[in-house]
């Protein structure tokens, strides 16, 4: 048996891992690479395997960097089934359709190529099969897989695959601590080999207990400045988490400044509808609110702008105002239109609430760039730029170490993936020191025997 690392190695996007048991070829995730452009060149490369030979695809969750190339996989010849949790099965097609719309726009405006088309999406949807958490899936040949709650986004999971006497764990992305709406990350099972994400393998987030106060303080500061508060929206989870916190500040604490708040993301609006369909996935507090009839993702100041015209009309509303718009790394979507208008405004504020991949506009702004290119236009940055680590969907170093140690026995081997080299290497060293496991930071396309 062997595993080949086909994406998210010494980098944070493009998650894709091939597990060859000798009798079956199992692909775990098939995500887009994300960098300077939404649909960057690496996504168009041939897969480092023959898609026709893949027997089955297992999906951890619906983020673009884990599912974004699945329609391309279909286009290139994959004919098997795609297994994921029921919520992921509804969210992933929204991600594909949104990605296609962005690619089609870029194709019309700039001549950029598209990665897949609507027919590929339709076929991919038809191949998706929903699974329940904890229900083992028989893949045949004495091979099975089980999905356990990762607490990362709605419907997210880590997957444990049993093949003969070997158990291999695929972390997907492990969630932050005490995330609203979601249940806590479950304990890791007794796996022999673990592929563990390391996005924040060298970072510690702010105290979760102060999350709401951090949000409130940033909004109050932005209101005092008088301009537009921009929040690049990761449409799955970060947006819903932010709405949950704003609802609390508005309706319970009654401390939220009385300004218009716009959710300017069709994907996030559609995704929020999926959240409302699966209350069984809620944590205790969200379940209590749901049972009491409280729509914790809506409040009086919130305005949803679904159409392009509705989005454009936001510009007519004077500040102070708050706008949440995709994409979260600012490498596409409506946030670019707001950025081109307001980044140069010294009265405006940009609040970054999630990981920014290397090469993206969000990363450049996070690192303090004072001059950037937005939609092929040069823009000087004069607005205030702030970041909130406590709102990340990813667990920090402390959380990842705790999760690896949650198994009754430590994995024999741990491969740190989905992290930049410094973060992955530091996490690998700490896992080795703390749990005496063999740890590695694999290279792209490296193949290991297990």
FENQUI-V780055 format. One record per pair of residues at least 12 apart in sequence whose C-alpha atoms are under 6 Angstrom apart, sorted by the first residue. I is the first residue (numbers start at 1). J is the second residue. D is the distance in whole Angstrom. If there is no record, write none. Layout:
BEGIN
{{I | J | D} {I | J | D}}
END
This chain:
BEGIN
{{1 | 20 | 6} {1 | 21 | 4} {1 | 22 | 6} {1 | 449 | 6} {1 | 450 | 6} {2 | 20 | 5} {2 | 448 | 5} {2 | 449 | 4} {2 | 450 | 6} {3 | 18 | 6} {3 | 19 | 5} {3 | 447 | 6} {3 | 448 | 5} {4 | 17 | 6} {4 | 18 | 5} {4 | 445 | 6} {4 | 446 | 6} {4 | 447 | 4} {5 | 17 | 5} {5 | 444 | 6} {5 | 445 | 5} {5 | 446 | 6} {6 | 444 | 6} {6 | 445 | 5} {8 | 418 | 5} {9 | 417 | 5} {9 | 418 | 6} {9 | 443 | 6} {9 | 444 | 5} {10 | 419 | 6} {10 | 420 | 5} {10 | 421 | 5} {11 | 418 | 6} {11 | 419 | 5} {11 | 420 | 4} {12 | 418 | 4} {12 | 419 | 5} {13 | 33 | 5} {13 | 34 | 6} {13 | 65 | 5} {14 | 31 | 4} {14 | 32 | 5} {14 | 33 | 4} {14 | 65 | 5} {15 | 30 | 6} {15 | 31 | 5} {15 | 66 | 5} {16 | 28 | 6} {16 | 29 | 5} {16 | 30 | 5} {25 | 54 | 5} {25 | 55 | 5} {26 | 56 | 5} {26 | 57 | 6} {27 | 57 | 5} {28 | 57 | 6} {28 | 58 | 5} {28 | 59 | 6} {29 | 59 | 5} {29 | 66 | 5} {30 | 66 | 5} {30 | 67 | 5} {30 | 69 | 5} {30 | 70 | 6} {31 | 64 | 6} {31 | 65 | 4} {31 | 66 | 4} {31 | 67 | 4} {31 | 68 | 4} {31 | 69 | 5} {32 | 65 | 5} {32 | 68 | 5} {32 | 69 | 5} {35 | 359 | 5} {35 | 360 | 5} {36 | 359 | 5} {36 | 360 | 4} {37 | 331 | 6} {38 | 331 | 5} {38 | 332 | 5} {51 | 77 | 5} {51 | 78 | 5} {52 | 77 | 5} {52 | 78 | 5} {55 | 80 | 6} {56 | 80 | 5} {56 | 81 | 6} {57 | 82 | 5} {58 | 82 | 6} {58 | 83 | 5} {59 | 84 | 5} {60 | 156 | 6} {60 | 157 | 5} {60 | 158 | 6} {60 | 172 | 5} {61 | 88 | 6} {61 | 156 | 4} {62 | 88 | 5} {62 | 92 | 5} {71 | 120 | 5} {71 | 121 | 5} {71 | 124 | 6} {72 | 116 | 6} {81 | 127 | 5} {82 | 127 | 6} {82 | 128 | 5} {82 | 129 | 6} {83 | 128 | 6} {83 | 129 | 5} {83 | 130 | 6} {84 | 130 | 5} {84 | 131 | 6} {85 | 130 | 5} {85 | 131 | 5} {85 | 132 | 6} {85 | 155 | 6} {86 | 130 | 4} {86 | 131 | 6} {87 | 155 | 5} {88 | 155 | 5} {133 | 147 | 5} {133 | 148 | 5} {134 | 146 | 6} {134 | 147 | 6} {134 | 148 | 6} {143 | 162 | 6} {143 | 163 | 5} {144 | 161 | 6} {144 | 162 | 5} {145 | 160 | 6} {145 | 161 | 4} {146 | 159 | 6} {146 | 160 | 5} {147 | 159 | 5} {149 | 185 | 6} {149 | 186 | 6} {150 | 174 | 5} {150 | 175 | 6} {150 | 185 | 5} {151 | 175 | 5} {151 | 182 | 6} {151 | 183 | 6} {151 | 184 | 5} {151 | 185 | 4} {152 | 174 | 5} {152 | 175 | 4} {152 | 393 | 6} {153 | 237 | 5} {158 | 170 | 6} {158 | 171 | 4} {158 | 172 | 5} {167 | 191 | 5} {167 | 192 | 5} {168 | 191 | 6} {168 | 192 | 6} {168 | 193 | 5} {168 | 194 | 6} {169 | 191 | 6} {169 | 194 | 5} {170 | 195 | 5} {171 | 196 | 5} {173 | 197 | 6} {174 | 394 | 6} {174 | 395 | 6} {175 | 393 | 5} {175 | 394 | 5} {175 | 395 | 5} {176 | 393 | 6} {176 | 394 | 5} {176 | 395 | 4} {181 | 282 | 5} {181 | 283 | 5} {181 | 286 | 5} {182 | 282 | 5} {182 | 283 | 5} {183 | 283 | 4} {187 | 406 | 5} {188 | 406 | 6} {188 | 407 | 5} {189 | 407 | 5} {190 | 407 | 6} {190 | 409 | 6} {191 | 411 | 6} {192 | 411 | 5} {192 | 412 | 5} {193 | 411 | 6} {193 | 413 | 5} {193 | 414 | 6} {194 | 414 | 5} {195 | 414 | 6} {195 | 415 | 5} {196 | 416 | 5} {196 | 417 | 6} {197 | 416 | 6} {197 | 417 | 5} {197 | 418 | 5} {198 | 416 | 6} {198 | 417 | 6} {198 | 418 | 6} {198 | 419 | 5} {198 | 424 | 5} {199 | 418 | 6} {199 | 419 | 4} {200 | 396 | 5} {200 | 397 | 6} {201 | 397 | 5} {201 | 423 | 5} {201 | 424 | 6} {201 | 427 | 5} {202 | 397 | 6} {202 | 423 | 5} {202 | 426 | 6} {203 | 396 | 6} {203 | 397 | 6} {204 | 396 | 5} {204 | 397 | 6} {205 | 389 | 5} {205 | 390 | 5} {206 | 390 | 5} {208 | 390 | 6} {222 | 349 | 6} {223 | 320 | 5} {225 | 347 | 5} {226 | 319 | 6} {226 | 320 | 5} {226 | 347 | 6} {227 | 319 | 5} {227 | 320 | 5} {227 | 347 | 5} {227 | 348 | 4} {228 | 319 | 6} {228 | 320 | 6} {228 | 321 | 5} {228 | 322 | 6} {228 | 348 | 5} {229 | 322 | 5} {229 | 348 | 6} {229 | 349 | 5} {229 | 350 | 6} {230 | 323 | 5} {230 | 350 | 5} {231 | 324 | 5} {231 | 351 | 5} {232 | 324 | 6} {232 | 325 | 5} {232 | 326 | 6} {232 | 327 | 6} {232 | 328 | 5} {233 | 324 | 6} {233 | 325 | 5} {233 | 326 | 5} {233 | 327 | 6} {233 | 328 | 4} {234 | 328 | 4} {235 | 268 | 4} {243 | 297 | 5} {244 | 296 | 6} {244 | 297 | 5} {247 | 299 | 6} {259 | 321 | 6} {260 | 301 | 5} {260 | 321 | 5} {261 | 301 | 6} {261 | 302 | 5} {261 | 322 | 5} {261 | 323 | 6} {262 | 302 | 6} {262 | 303 | 5} {262 | 304 | 6} {262 | 323 | 5} {263 | 304 | 5} {263 | 324 | 5} {264 | 305 | 5} {264 | 324 | 6} {264 | 325 | 5} {265 | 325 | 5} {265 | 326 | 6} {266 | 306 | 5} {329 | 356 | 5} {329 | 362 | 5} {330 | 361 | 5} {330 | 362 | 5} {331 | 360 | 6} {343 | 381 | 5} {343 | 383 | 5} {344 | 380 | 5} {344 | 381 | 5} {344 | 382 | 5} {344 | 383 | 6} {345 | 382 | 6} {345 | 383 | 5} {346 | 382 | 5} {346 | 383 | 4} {348 | 383 | 5} {349 | 383 | 5} {349 | 384 | 5} {349 | 385 | 6} {350 | 385 | 5} {351 | 386 | 5} {351 | 387 | 6} {352 | 387 | 4} {353 | 387 | 6} {353 | 388 | 5} {353 | 391 | 6} {354 | 392 | 5} {412 | 437 | 5} {413 | 437 | 6} {413 | 438 | 5} {413 | 439 | 6} {414 | 439 | 5} {415 | 439 | 6} {415 | 440 | 5} {415 | 441 | 6} {416 | 441 | 5}}
END
